[in-house]
Amino acid sequence: MRRADPSVDAGAQGGGAPADCDLWIDRLGRPVRVEQAMVVDGTRTVTDDRFSDFGPPETFAPPLASG
């Protein structure tokens, strides 16, 4: 996760705690649930997010190359 989003470590002590992540994808390729577990201040903390009521798909153009 750190490689995809460096801000993941912003609130973690000691350079970032490891986290276990599970991601559920429905048959249409949409993320419907994500569960993340990590130890925060010595206590195991679990977040469980669920997603539903998806709108129609959107299309985005790729970003322009810089340089």
N, C-alpha and C positions, 0 to 999 in steps of 0.2 A: 504494500500500500504506500509505503514511503516514497518509492520511485514514481508512482503515479501522482501523488499529492504530497509534496514536502511539508505542508502545513499539518499533516497528521501528527507530527512530533511536537507541534507548537506547545502543547500543555503537558507533555510527558517529561518526567524527570529522568536523568541519566541517559539522555539521547534517544529515548523512545522504548516503550515496553512492547514485547511481542504481543500480537493479537491473533486469536483464532477467528476466522470469518467463514460463514456459510452463506451461499447465495442460491436461492431457488428461482428458477426460470420457468415460465409457463410454455406451453406448446407453440406459442407465437413468438417466443424469444424475448418476452418482457420480464424484467425482474419483478417478482411479486413478494419476495421476502428476503431480508438479510439479517443475519444474527451475528453479532460480534461479541467476543468475550476477551477480557484482559484483566490483569490485576492492577488496581488503582489504590495506592496507599495501603497495600497489604490485603485488600479485599477484592475477591473476584467479582467483576462487574460484567453484566450481560445486557446488551441492548438488542432489541428485537423489533425491527421495523417492517411493516407490511404495506404494500402498495396495491391500489385497486382503482376502479373508475377511470381507466385510461381513455384519453380522447383519441381522435384520429391520428394516424402516423403523420409526422412532419418530415420534410426533406430539407437538408441544409447543404449549402455549397461548401466545399473544402476551403480552408483559409488560404489566402494568397501567400505565395512563397516570399519570404523576406530576404533581402540581401542584394 
